[in-house]
């Protein structure tokens, strides 16, 4: 199959360095002018590389420290690094796009306890000490929940969507009224933790007064009988944290990554099988 201009543009979007673009045009004569066809920058730019991407109209900012250019035909920015909701609203007014939006404690104080649908993560302490908060629905746009509901003493129920791939181990610390949870993708309930979601398996410590999950009374099971499903590709951060009764575990070959502190404080763990698939 012979690569055309469109195919090589798509391929070169995944280059990591300006030298890759230059070498392509030097090495393959018919792909000369490939850089000029881009109307956005697929990599961060500096003074030198900016001169090569002459037809940029949309400027992508991948990191906070990226050099920003406002020259030429640029009329819009796409921001990929994490920004708070307030910043997102300001950028939106200017016609710019933010790809990774966090709802912070300051945002919640300014805009309320209803989580906007554009938000991708809930920041650390976002809802801390919201004593009047009784229930909350986390939208499916959320992929990360920090330790954000601690000391919400009136919180009675919460919904955790399957989109969540990271959750703080103390997210529900001292939520003394929390008796009911709805979990879209419940996997297992041990004596210590509730396991949920895929392809990233995440867990939370069972809140002290929790009684009902998905409309049913909690039935706690022996953690040693938990078989990790083959649909799981990653064990999230602190996934088995403080599972003090866990004695052994077999990690299936579907797993390619184990999160930080995954087995921290598993004081009874004596054996573990780690497959070659782990990166």
Secondary structure, DSSP 8 states (H G I E B T S, - for coil): ----HHHHHHHHTT--SHHHHHHHHHH-GGGTTTGGG-SB-SS---HHHHHH-TT--EEEE-STTS-----TT--EEEE-S-EEHHHHHHHHHTT-EES-EEE-HHHHHHH-SS--TT--EE-TTTTTT-TT--EEE--TT--EE-S-STT-TT--EEEE-TT--EE-TTTTTT-TT--EEEETTEEEEBSSEEEE-SSEEEEEE--TT--EETTEE---B-GGG----TT--EE-TTTTTT-TT--EEE--TT--EE-TTTTTT-TT--EEE--TT--
